[in-house]
Amino acid sequence: MAYRVYEGERLVREVETDYAWRVLGERALREEVAEHGLTLTPTGPEDLGMYLIEEDTHV
């Protein structure tokens, strides 16, 4: 996993590490949060795989 710090559009620091747990792909994560009345919206740089999880107001 990469942690990146940006000032505006400029990358100022990056640290990479590994974790012993598994991560979900977008499809599995979207299905998981939907089961709990939540929505998933991509945010940030696309290559970082960051998402905003919010209550689904249409439920």
Protein Blocks (a to p, Z undefined) as FASTA:
>chain_A
ZZdddehjbcfbdcddddfbdcddfklmmmmmmmnopacddedjfklopacddddfkZZ
